[in-house]
Amino acid sequence: MTTSTVTDLELARKVLRTEAGAILALVDRIDGDFERAVQLLFDCRGRVVVTGMGKSGIICRKIAATLSSTGTPAFFLHPAEAIHGDIGAIREDDVVVAVSHSGETEELLRLLESIRRLGARLIAISGNPASTLARAADVTLNCGVEAEACPLNLAPTASTTAALALGDALAMTLLVRKGFREEDFASLHPGGKLGRRLMRVEHVMHSDEAAPIVGATAVMRDVIHEMSSKRLGMTCVVDTNRRLIGVFTDGDLRRQMTRAGNVIDLVAGDVMTPNPVTIDRHLLAVEALKIMETHKITAVVVVDAHRCVEGVVHLHDLWRTQMI
């Protein structure tokens, strides 16, 4: 190991310790001002407008994205663009969150008069509670740091990390205050791996005419035709009220053929497996997968509160949606 490598590693560890320390220092600053900021955001009837310049602006984009994805409508407004016409995006019932380590960022200060004139509320996230921005805000959250992680103490590093962490704290506190649920999160993340993990059974099940269903008195010729045409390797068996009473699978058919001479004379009620595993349509698809794995089955029936068949979820459906 060379001397330069040791120096690189030591510097990297120092950067991480400095940024971790900047976040930990915020813990003791969570007080009534933080609660007031949360209340302003909770009471907001418009949108949350997050604004900042330079590196702080990048942090603002992340804060706005986190708020939006957790039930609080928010967007990023570039302060330089705002003073050249985009200030019209701010409305009276909005809350502006302005991020500036110095609290003296010129572009943000030029927005203050317009924000007040429009009637929007202002939350400042700043490292200088005595700054012009902090003094003009309805609530100021102090995210000051002792030093940047930059060896020159110039590049925004620890300060931007602290501001981001404080933004996350606001967003997560709001999430809980609003009663934001897992299903709400799923509806806002329909794409990608996260969306697939939060997908509901009702979005992947075979329903209506695509669901294989026969009556208990259906002859085997019709049972086999239903399984073949619906291509799920099974069929639900229902009573006259469409309530599930059993299932019949390809495996059941093979077993019956080894036991009986002429299975074609049997009816569904004679050969079905009674009391099969069932699930609710609102269950997460990933939970349906766990149930299938636990019971070593390739399909599970979806029923309503009266055990009427609503659909069937097959393991292949989860493969197609890249759930597994």
C-alpha positions as CSV (number, residue, x, y, z in Angstrom):
1,M,0.0,0.0,0.0
2,T,1.5,3.3,-1.0
3,T,1.6,6.5,1.1
4,S,-0.7,8.3,-1.3
5,T,-3.3,5.4,-1.0
6,V,-3.2,5.7,2.8
7,T,-3.7,9.5,2.5
8,D,-6.6,9.0,0.1
9,L,-8.3,6.5,2.4
10,E,-7.8,8.7,5.5
11,L,-9.2,11.7,3.6
12,A,-12.2,9.8,2.5
13,R,-12.9,8.6,6.0
14,K,-12.5,12.2,7.3
15,V,-15.1,13.4,4.7
16,L,-17.6,10.8,5.8
17,R,-17.1,11.5,9.5
18,T,-17.5,15.3,8.9
19,E,-20.7,14.8,6.9
20,A,-22.1,12.3,9.4
21,G,-21.2,14.8,12.2
22,A,-23.1,17.5,10.4
23,I,-26.2,15.4,10.3
24,L,-25.9,14.3,13.9
25,A,-25.5,18.0,15.0
26,L,-29.0,18.6,13.6
27,V,-30.6,16.2,16.1
28,D,-30.4,18.6,19.0
29,R,-31.8,21.5,16.9
30,I,-35.1,19.8,16.2
31,D,-37.4,22.0,18.3
32,G,-40.4,24.2,18.1
33,D,-39.3,25.8,14.9
34,F,-39.2,22.4,13.2
35,E,-42.8,21.7,14.5
36,R,-43.9,25.1,13.1
37,A,-42.4,24.3,9.8
38,V,-44.1,21.0,9.6
39,Q,-47.4,22.7,10.6
40,L,-47.0,25.2,7.8
41,L,-46.4,22.4,5.3
42,F,-49.3,20.3,6.7
43,D,-51.7,23.3,6.4
44,C,-50.6,24.2,2.9
45,R,-53.5,24.2,0.5
46,G,-51.4,24.9,-2.5
47,R,-48.0,23.5,-3.4
48,V,-44.6,23.5,-1.8
49,V,-42.2,25.5,-3.8
50,V,-38.6,24.6,-3.1
51,T,-35.9,27.1,-4.3
52,G,-32.2,27.5,-4.1
53,M,-29.1,28.4,-6.2
54,G,-26.1,26.3,-7.2
55,K,-25.4,23.2,-5.1
56,S,-28.3,24.1,-2.8
57,G,-30.6,24.1,-5.9
58,I,-29.6,20.5,-6.6
59,I,-30.5,19.6,-3.0
60,C,-33.8,21.5,-3.5
61,R,-34.7,19.3,-6.5
62,K,-34.3,16.2,-4.3
63,I,-36.3,17.7,-1.5
64,A,-39.1,18.6,-3.9
65,A,-39.0,15.1,-5.4
66,T,-39.2,13.4,-2.0
67,L,-42.1,15.6,-0.9
68,S,-44.0,14.9,-4.1
69,S,-43.5,11.2,-3.9
70,T,-44.8,11.0,-0.3
71,G,-48.0,12.9,-0.7
72,T,-47.1,16.6,-0.6
73,P,-47.3,18.3,-4.0
74,A,-44.0,20.1,-4.5
75,F,-41.8,21.4,-7.3
76,F,-38.4,23.1,-7.7
77,L,-38.3,26.8,-8.8
78,H,-34.9,28.1,-10.0
79,P,-34.6,31.5,-8.3
80,A,-32.8,33.1,-11.3
81,E,-35.6,32.0,-13.6
82,A,-38.1,33.2,-11.0
83,I,-36.9,36.8,-11.0
84,H,-37.1,36.8,-14.8
85,G,-40.8,35.8,-15.0
86,D,-41.3,32.5,-13.3
87,I,-42.3,34.0,-10.0
88,G,-45.9,33.7,-11.4
89,A,-45.6,30.0,-10.5
90,I,-46.0,30.9,-6.8
91,R,-49.6,31.4,-5.5
92,E,-51.0,32.8,-2.3
93,D,-51.8,29.4,-0.8
94,D,-48.3,28.0,-1.5
95,V,-45.4,27.5,1.0
96,V,-41.9,28.4,-0.2
97,V,-38.9,26.5,1.2
98,A,-35.8,28.5,0.4
99,V,-32.4,26.8,1.0
100,S,-29.2,28.9,1.3
101,H,-26.2,28.1,3.5
102,S,-25.2,31.8,3.8
103,G,-28.8,33.1,3.8
104,E,-27.5,36.0,1.7
105,T,-27.9,34.4,-1.8
106,E,-28.7,37.4,-4.1
107,E,-31.2,35.6,-6.3
108,L,-33.2,34.4,-3.3
109,L,-33.2,37.8,-1.6
110,R,-34.6,39.3,-4.7
111,L,-37.6,36.9,-4.4
112,L,-38.5,38.0,-0.8
113,E,-40.6,41.0,-1.8
114,S,-42.5,39.1,-4.4
115,I,-43.2,36.2,-2.0
116,R,-44.5,38.5,0.6
117,R,-46.6,40.5,-2.0
118,L,-48.1,37.2,-3.2
119,G,-49.0,36.2,0.3
120,A,-47.1,32.8,0.3
121,R,-45.5,31.6,3.5
122,L,-41.7,31.1,3.7
123,I,-39.6,28.5,5.4
124,A,-35.8,29.1,5.3
125,I,-33.2,26.4,5.6
126,S,-30.0,28.2,6.3
127,G,-26.7,27.9,8.1
128,N,-26.9,31.5,9.3
129,P,-30.0,32.1,11.5
130,A,-29.1,35.9,11.6
131,S,-29.1,36.2,7.8
132,T,-31.4,38.3,5.7
133,L,-33.2,35.3,4.4
134,A,-33.6,33.8,7.9
135,R,-35.0,37.0,9.4
136,A,-37.5,37.4,6.6
137,A,-38.9,33.9,6.9
138,D,-41.9,32.7,8.8
139,V,-39.8,29.9,10.2
140,T,-36.1,29.3,9.9
141,L,-34.4,25.9,10.3
142,N,-30.7,26.1,11.2
143,C,-28.6,23.7,9.3
144,G,-25.3,25.3,10.0
145,V,-22.1,23.2,10.1
146,E,-18.8,23.8,11.8
147,A,-16.8,23.2,8.6
148,E,-17.3,21.8,5.2
149,A,-15.9,18.3,4.4
150,C,-13.9,20.0,1.6
151,P,-10.2,20.2,2.7
152,L,-10.2,23.8,1.5
153,N,-13.5,24.5,3.4
154,L,-14.9,25.9,0.2
155,A,-16.9,23.3,-1.8
156,P,-20.5,22.8,-0.3
157,T,-20.3,19.3,1.1
158,A,-21.3,19.0,4.8
159,S,-23.7,21.9,4.5
160,T,-25.6,20.4,1.5
161,T,-25.7,17.0,3.2
162,A,-27.2,18.6,6.3
163,A,-29.8,20.5,4.2
164,L,-30.8,17.3,2.4
165,A,-31.1,15.4,5.7
166,L,-33.3,18.2,7.1
167,G,-35.5,18.1,4.0
168,D,-35.9,14.4,4.4
169,A,-36.8,14.9,8.1
170,L,-39.6,17.3,7.0
171,A,-40.9,15.0,4.3
172,M,-41.0,11.9,6.5
173,T,-42.6,13.8,9.4
174,L,-45.3,15.0,7.0
175,L,-45.8,11.5,5.6
176,V,-46.7,10.3,9.0
177,R,-48.8,13.3,9.9
178,K,-50.8,12.9,6.8
179,G,-51.4,9.2,7.3
180,F,-49.7,8.4,4.0
181,R,-50.0,4.6,3.5
182,E,-48.1,2.0,1.5
183,E,-51.0,1.9,-1.1
184,D,-50.7,5.7,-1.5
185,F,-47.0,5.2,-2.2
186,A,-47.7,2.5,-4.7
187,S,-50.1,4.7,-6.6
188,L,-47.4,7.4,-7.0
189,H,-44.7,4.9,-8.1
190,P,-46.3,2.8,-10.9
191,G,-43.1,2.3,-12.8
192,G,-39.8,0.6,-12.1
193,K,-38.8,-1.9,-9.6
194,L,-40.5,0.0,-6.7
195,G,-43.8,0.2,-8.6
196,R,-43.7,-3.6,-9.4
197,R,-43.0,-4.4,-5.7
198,L,-46.0,-2.4,-4.7
199,M,-48.3,-3.6,-7.4
200,R,-51.7,-4.9,-6.3
201,V,-53.1,-8.3,-7.1
202,E,-56.0,-6.7,-8.9
203,H,-53.6,-5.3,-11.5
204,V,-52.1,-8.7,-12.5
205,M,-55.0,-11.1,-12.0
206,H,-57.0,-12.8,-14.8
207,S,-60.5,-11.6,-14.3
208,D,-63.9,-11.7,-16.0
209,E,-63.9,-13.9,-19.1
210,A,-60.1,-14.5,-18.7
211,A,-60.7,-16.3,-15.3
212,P,-61.1,-20.1,-15.6
213,I,-64.4,-21.1,-13.9
214,V,-66.7,-24.1,-14.1
215,G,-69.7,-25.2,-12.1
216,A,-69.5,-28.2,-9.7
217,T,-71.6,-30.3,-12.1
218,A,-69.5,-29.6,-15.2
219,V,-68.4,-32.8,-17.0
220,M,-64.7,-33.4,-17.4
221,R,-64.7,-32.7,-21.1
222,D,-65.8,-29.1,-20.2
223,V,-63.5,-28.8,-17.3
224,I,-60.5,-29.8,-19.5
225,H,-61.6,-27.4,-22.2
226,E,-61.8,-24.5,-19.7
227,M,-58.3,-25.2,-18.4
228,S,-56.9,-25.5,-21.9
229,S,-58.6,-22.4,-23.3
230,K,-57.6,-20.2,-20.3
231,R,-54.1,-21.6,-20.2
232,L,-53.5,-21.3,-16.5
233,G,-53.2,-25.0,-15.8
234,M,-56.2,-24.9,-13.4
235,T,-59.8,-23.9,-13.1
236,C,-62.0,-22.6,-10.2
237,V,-65.0,-24.7,-9.3
238,V,-68.0,-22.7,-8.1
239,D,-71.5,-23.3,-6.8
240,T,-74.6,-21.8,-8.4
241,N,-73.9,-18.4,-6.7
242,R,-70.4,-18.3,-8.1
243,R,-68.9,-18.9,-4.7
244,L,-65.7,-20.8,-4.8
245,I,-65.9,-24.4,-3.5
246,G,-62.7,-25.9,-4.9
247,V,-60.1,-25.9,-7.7
248,F,-59.0,-28.5,-10.2
249,T,-55.5,-28.4,-11.7
250,D,-53.4,-30.2,-14.4
251,G,-51.8,-32.1,-11.5
252,D,-55.2,-33.3,-10.2
253,L,-56.1,-34.5,-13.7
254,R,-52.9,-36.5,-14.0
255,R,-53.5,-38.1,-10.6
256,Q,-57.1,-38.9,-11.5
257,M,-56.0,-40.6,-14.7
258,T,-53.7,-42.9,-12.8
259,R,-56.5,-43.8,-10.2
260,A,-59.6,-44.1,-12.4
261,G,-60.1,-45.8,-15.7
262,N,-62.3,-43.3,-17.4
263,V,-62.1,-39.8,-15.9
264,I,-64.2,-38.4,-18.7
265,D,-67.4,-39.6,-16.9
266,L,-66.6,-37.6,-13.7
267,V,-67.8,-34.1,-12.9
268,A,-65.8,-31.2,-11.4
269,G,-67.3,-31.6,-7.9
270,D,-66.0,-35.2,-7.8
271,V,-62.4,-34.4,-8.5
272,M,-61.8,-30.9,-7.2
273,T,-59.6,-30.0,-4.3
274,P,-61.9,-28.3,-1.8
275,N,-61.1,-25.2,0.4
276,P,-58.3,-23.9,-1.8
277,V,-56.0,-21.1,-0.8
278,T,-57.5,-17.7,-1.6
279,I,-56.4,-14.0,-1.5
280,D,-58.0,-10.6,-1.6
281,R,-57.7,-8.4,-4.7
282,H,-56.1,-5.5,-2.7
283,L,-53.2,-7.7,-1.5
284,L,-49.7,-6.7,-2.8
285,A,-48.6,-9.0,-5.6
286,V,-45.4,-9.7,-3.8
287,E,-47.4,-11.0,-0.9
288,A,-49.3,-13.3,-3.3
289,L,-46.0,-14.6,-4.5
290,K,-45.0,-15.5,-0.9
291,I,-48.3,-17.3,-0.4
292,M,-47.8,-19.3,-3.6
293,E,-44.2,-20.2,-2.5
294,T,-45.4,-21.2,1.0
295,H,-48.1,-23.5,-0.3
296,K,-46.0,-24.7,-3.3
297,I,-48.8,-23.7,-5.8
298,T,-48.5,-22.0,-9.2
299,A,-51.9,-20.1,-9.1
300,V,-54.1,-18.6,-6.4
301,V,-57.7,-17.6,-6.6
302,V,-58.9,-14.1,-5.8
303,V,-62.2,-13.9,-4.0
304,D,-64.4,-11.2,-2.4
305,A,-65.8,-11.1,1.1
306,H,-68.5,-13.6,0.0
307,R,-65.9,-16.0,-1.5
308,C,-67.2,-15.2,-5.0
309,V,-64.4,-15.6,-7.6
310,E,-63.0,-12.3,-8.8
311,G,-59.9,-13.7,-10.6
312,V,-56.8,-15.9,-10.6
313,V,-53.2,-14.9,-10.3
314,H,-50.6,-17.2,-11.9
315,L,-46.9,-17.4,-11.2
316,H,-46.3,-16.6,-14.9
317,D,-48.0,-13.2,-14.4
318,L,-45.5,-12.3,-11.8
319,W,-42.7,-13.3,-14.2
320,R,-44.1,-11.1,-16.9
321,T,-44.2,-8.1,-14.7
322,Q,-40.6,-8.8,-13.5
323,M,-41.9,-9.2,-10.0
324,I,-39.5,-12.2,-9.7
